Structures are given as structure tokens and as C-alpha cells.
Amino acid sequence: MKFFHLVWAGLMRKKLRTVLTFFSIMVAFMLFAFLGSLKAALTGGVQMAGLDRLMLRHKISFIMTLPQAYKARILNVPGVKAVCHQTWFGGVYQDKPENNIGTFPVIPEDFFEMFPEFILKPEEKQAWLNTRTGAIVGRKTANRLGWKLGDRIPLKSSIWGVPAGMSQWEFEIVGIFDGAKKTTDTNNFYFRYDYFEEARQREKGMVGWYSIKISDPARSAEIAAKIDEEFANSPYETKTEAEAAFVQGFANQIGDIGAITMAVVGAVFFTILIVAGNTMGQSVRERTEELGVLKALGFTNSRVLILVLLESCLLAVIAGFSGLGIAWVIVNTVEPPQMLPLVYLPQSTLEAGAIFAVALGVVAGIIPAWQAMRLQIAEALRRGG
């Protein structure tokens, strides 16, 4: 840039003020990135949801169970291709609350047909089919707890108690699965339903909910209605909805994440806009004589306008990009909490942050730049004298 030294000299005129403004903007953009990451974590299941999958649960409450025999009746509904049931097990490792793992008994064959986004080696898949107490675990949980193939893992469940004659549930790790996409959750633990059904002491023949794969996503509402009609007026009535809607419902229990994020970000950026605008305004007022000299040397009004705008944008862009970069490093290196397994910084958040940084620089600097452009040489020199 031809006049970069002039722009940089303007920023360095008051170093302390520039540094404080820099850190204010940087922290604001770090907060923006963290909020974007939090939003992605809370709604990540919506992105992960399959377009061709429905979720069926008890009509009254998600925590109420359904008969395992419903599987055959669901498969008979036109448009249904596959069915897989799951049940919340509530596994805890080593009696530590922080080791509360998402644990689910499933039928392996049904599970892989329903969720192709979970990648498991063929030999590990076969080992799971051949091992009654076998279990597969996601890569993130295996790395976090130091588990490896062949390990025998004891888990306790406050919901289902323990098998007869045992002090806790025992499983053998026969597979560690990865995700086909970045948003695939690899924190969960899955074991065989037949082992669960044989060993549990109560509610035999009951399951938590059903995942349903359909032939035509465009007919999801129609098929869901037919499934619920199948179980209408029964002791276990159902509610069936698209998987994305089901997951979104959980996220909405703590409020509209998008609205909350925008409210916080809006308040922060409004404050930073005032700070940055005040910084640029003071800088221009202090350099009135210098701007007059520049105009006397032949700088046009438009060039002075651009110089001041570049100064504002340079500060905002460097600080904003620094904040986004620091947030990206933290999100990608710090282990996320168990309750937020899909913490990552979306590309859309980084792109929006870059646009906001430029916009902040333009908006904060436009009024001081306009004032500098309209400044008359004689008036500027008179103020300086």
C-alpha cells in the first residue's frame, strides 16, 4: 500500500490508546467466535441429522419407554425402510460424574443400517457381532479415557442397576468408530441389546425410542402421521417427527440459541463500535494540523478520507482477525466438556467475523474520515497554531 507508513504512523501516534482499543476489539471477536462455536455445539445434532430419518418416542415424554415389539409394526408402514431402537443407559465409568458417557444398547445390524456416518473397520464390526458383551466406542471418548481394543470396561447405571450376581456392568471394547464428517458425534458408547435385555432386572421388552429410515424424505410428514396413527389409542401412543426437528427441540429447551447469540453479539459490537469510533475521532482531532499540512502538500479530500478509513479498518481487521485466530486455536486444542461433544468453530462463523471486522472499521471510521475530508486547510492550520 503506497501510503501504509502514514496509516501506521497515525495508529502509533498514541500507542497506549491504540493497544487498549486493539485488545477491546480482539476480545469482542474472540467472544463472537466462542458464541458461534457454542451455537454449533448446541445445534450440531441438527446438522448431523439425516434427512431420511425420523424419530419416534412416547407421546407423553421422551423418558417413557415403548415396547420392543413396535419394531415389526413400524416396518409394516408403507415408506419405512429400516428401524433401529435405542435406550438411554446412563453409563458412568469409575464412579466419576465427569465420566458420564452416552451409553446405548442397540441391535448391531440395525444400528449400522440406520447410521452409516459411523465408520467401523469390517473386522471390528464382525467382532461386535460375535461377542455378546462386546461394545464399540467413539474415537473421542476412547482417546479421552485411554481405552483400546480388548479392554474390559466396567460401567455403572443409576437407571438399570446391575446384572444379577454382579457389582457392575462389564463390556469388552471390540471396536472404535470414527465419524464420516466433522460434525459426527464420536463420544458415545454402544453395546448389544441382547446382552442388555438378558441382564437387566426390570422393564424387559421395553426400549427408549426408535430411529426410522424412510424411502422418501419429501413424504416424512405423511409417513410420520401414518406411524402415529398405527399406535393411536394404545397404552403407548407415539410422537414421530423428523430427526432434525427432534434434535432442535432439545436445543430449544434452553431458548432460541440464534436469538440469544445475536443479542449478546449485537450488544458487544455496539459497545466496541463506540470505543473504536471514539478512538478514531480523537485521533483525527489531535492531527488537525497534520491533516491540513497534507492537504497543503496536495493530498485531495478523497485521499484524506481514504487514509483515515484505512487507519480505522487496519486496526479493526488486525484486532478482529487476531481474536478469531486465537479462538480457533483454543476451540481446536482444548478438550470440550462432555455435555458439548460437538464443539468446533464453523467456517461460516469465521467468514462472518471477517466481514464484521471490515464493517466495524468502516463504520467506526466513516464519521471521523468525513470530518477530515471536509476540513479546510486554513482552518486546520489555525487550529494547530
N, C-alpha and C positions, 0 to 999 in steps of 0.2 A: 504494500500500500504506500503510495507516494508520500503522504503526509503522516505516516504512522508515528514518527518521532514527536510531532506536535500533539497528536492524540494521547500518546503515552505520557508526555510531559504534563498535560493537563490533569491526568489521573494522579500523577505523582506529586502534584503541587502541594497537596495536604495528605501525606502518606497515612497518618493515623485514621483520618476520616474515610479514606478510600478502603483501608484494610477492614475497618469496622463495617462499612457498607458491604464489602465483599463477603465477609463471613455471615452477615444477615441474609444476604441473597442465597449463599451456599446452603445454609441451614434450611431455608424455606424450600429449596429444591430437593434437599435430602428428605424432608418431611413429605413432599409431594410424591417422591419415588416410593417411600415406605408405605404411604397410604395406597398407592397403586398396587404395590405388592400385597398388602393386606386384603384389598378388594379381590385381587386374583385368587388369593388363598381361600377366601370365604365363598367365592362363587366358582372356584376352579372345577368343582364337580359338575357344574352346568356345561362347561366346555368339554368335559370328559364324557358326558352322557352320550349314549348312542341315539341317533335319530330313529333307528328302527327298534328301539326298546321301550317297553312300558314297565311301570312298577305297580304292583298290586299289594295292598296292605289291608288290614282290618279297617272297616269303615269308621269305627269309633276312635281308635287310637293306634298309632304305629307300634306301641309296645305290646299290644294284644296279639296273641298268636292265632294261626289259622291251621286247619287240618292239612296234613301232608297229602291226603287223598285228593285235594283240589287240583293237583297237578294234571291228572288224567282228564278231568273235566275241562280244564283250561285248554289243553291240547286239542280238544274236540271243537273248539270255537273256530269258525272259518277265519282265515287270515293269520292264525297263530302258527309259527314255525317251530319254536322251541321254548322250553320253560326251565327255569332254574330257581330253586328256593334257597334262601339263606336265613340264618338265625343269629341274633346277637348273643355271643358267648360271654363277653366281658372278661377276657383273659388278663391276668396280672402275673408278671414274672418276678420271682424273688421277693414277693410281698412288698414291692416298692410302688407307690402310687404313680411315680414318673414312668414306670414300666407297664402302664396300662396299654395293652395292644389291641387293635381292632382285630378280633378273632371270630371266625365264622365257620360253622360246619356246612359243607356243600357236597353234592354228588359230583365227583371229578369230571365225568364225561359231559354232564350238563353244563358245568362251570366253564369249560374251555369252549364249548359251542356258543355259549352266551357272551363270553368276554374275550374275543380274540386279541384285544390290546395287551393282555398279559402274556409275555413271552417266556416259555419254559423249554429247556432242552428236551428232545424226544426221550432220552434215556431217563431223565428225571421224571418226566410225565409217566413213563411206564413204571418207574419205581413207586410212584404215588398210587398207581392202580393196583400194585401188588402188595402194598404194605398197609395193613389195617389201621395202625396207629400213625401212619405217615402224615406229614404236613408239609406245605410249601409256604415260604415266607418271602415278602418283598425285599428287594435289594437294600433299600434304605434301612429297614429295621435290622436286617442281618448284619449290615456294616456297623450300625449304631451299637448293637449288643454283642458283636463279635461272634455271631453264630456262623457255623459252617456245615456243610453236608455231613450227615452221620451223627450230628449232635443230638442227644436226648434232652428235650426241653420240658421241664415241669411247669405247669401253669395252674393257677387257682381261679375259680369263678365264684363271685358272690351271688350269682344268679342261679347256677345249676348245681352248686355244691360240689361233691367229689364222687367218683365211682365207688361202688361198694367194695370194701376191703382195701381202699387206697386213701392216702392222705392228700393227694392232688392228682390232676390230670397229667398224663405223660404222653409226649409226642416225639417222633423221630423226624428230624429235618431231612427230607429226601429231595427237596428242590428249592432253588432260589430263583424267583422270577424277576424279570425286568419289564419295563414299560415300552410300548411301541412309540409313545410320544412323551414329550417333556412333562405334559400335564397328567400323565398316568400315575395313579397313586400306587407306590410300591412300598407302603408301610404296613400293609395288612398281613394277616396270618390265616391260612385256610387249612382245614383238616377234613377228614372224611365223615360224612353224615352217618354212615352205618355204624361207625365206632361211637359217635355221639349218641345215636338212638339206643344202642345196646347198653351204654354205660350210664346214661342219665337216670335219675331216680323219679322224675316226675314229668308230666305233660308229654308222655310218649306219643308219637304220631303227630305232633304239632310243630309248626315251623313259624319263622318270623314274618317273612314277606316273599314275594315272587318277582323275579325278573322275567319278562316275556318278550321274545323276539317276534316281530311281525313281518309279514311279507311286503307290505306297502306302507311306508311312513305317512303317506298322504291320507291314509284311512285310519290313523291312530285313534282319533276321537270316536270313530264309528266302532272299531274293534273293542276299545275300552268300554264303551257303553254296552256292547253285547256280553262282555265278560261279567260286568257287574250285574247285568240282567240275569245271568246264569245262576248267581248266588243271592238274588233278591229274596227277601222274606225267609232266609235261612238263619240258623243260630249264629252264623259267622258271615255276615254281609261284608262286602268288599268295596274298596275305592281304588279304581285303576286310573292312572294318568301317565303322561309321557315322562320318561326318566328325568329329562331336564327340568320339567315343572316340579317333579317330586324333590329334586335336589335344591331347586330355587326356594321351595317352601321352607327348607331348613335354614337357608341363609336369611330369609326374610323374618325369621323368628327374632332376630336381634335388630330388625329395622331395615329400611331401604339403604343398602350399602352404598349404592351410587349417590343417593342424595346426601348421605352423611359425609361421604368423601368430598363431594363438590362443595358442601357448606364449609368444611374445615379448610380446604384448599383456597376457596374464594376469600375467606377471612384473612388467611395468611398472606396471599398475594396482594390483597388490597393494602395491608399494612406495609408490606415490602415496597409496593409501588409508591406509597407516601414517603418512605425512607429514601428510596433511590431518587425520586423526584426532588426531594429537599436537598439531597447531596448535589445533584446537577445544578439546581437553582443557585445554591450558594457558590458553587464553582464558577458559574457564569458571572455572578455579581462581583466576585473578587477579581475577575480577569477583564473587567470592563475596559480598562486602559489597553491591555494587551490585544483585545479584540479590535479596538479602534486602530491600533498600530497595524494589525494585519490587514484591515480594510484600506488603510492609507498606503500600504505596500502593494495593493492591487488585488487582494482577495475579494471576490464577489460575495454578494449577500448569500447566494445559494451555496457557495463553497463553505462559508462560515457555518451555515445551517447544517451542512453535511458533517463538518468537523465535530460539532457539538453532539450531533446524533451518533456519530461513530464512537465518540468517547463514552456515551451512555450505553450503547449496545455492546461495546467491548467489555465493559465492566460486568454487565448483566450476563453476557454469554460465557465469559470465563468462569464467573462465580456459579452460574446455573449449571454448566457442564461439569464443573468440579463436584457440585452437590450430587448430580445424577451419577457420576462415576463412582464416588465414594459409596453411595447407596447400593450400586450394582455390585461392588466388591463385597460389601457386608452381607447382602442377601445371598450371594453365591458362595460364601465361605462359612458363615455362621450356621450351626445346626438349628433348624426350625423346631419349635415346640411340637409335641405330639398332636395337640389339638388343631394345628395348622400344617398338615403334612405337605401341602402343595404350594409352599411359599416360593415364589420366583418373581422376577421383575419382567413384566410383559414388554415386548417390543413396542407396543402401542403407547405405553407409558413413557418410554424413553423418547419416542418421536414427539409426543405431546409436550414433554418437558422441553425439548429443543425449541419447539415453536413458541412456547411460553417465554423462554429466555429471550429470544429475539423480540417478541412482542413487548416484554417488560422494558427492554432497553429503549424501544421506540416510544412507548407511551410515557415513560419516565423522563425522556429527554426532549420530547417534542415541544413542550412549552418553553423551557429554557433556550432551546435551539431557535425557536421562533422569535424570542426576545432578542437573542444575539443577532439574528438576521436583520431585524428592524432597527438595530442600534445605529445611530448616526455617528460619523467619525468625530465631528466637533464636540458632540455631547459626551462621547466616550472619553475623549482626551480631557475634557473639562472636569468630568467626574474623577478621573485619575489624578489630575493636578490638585 
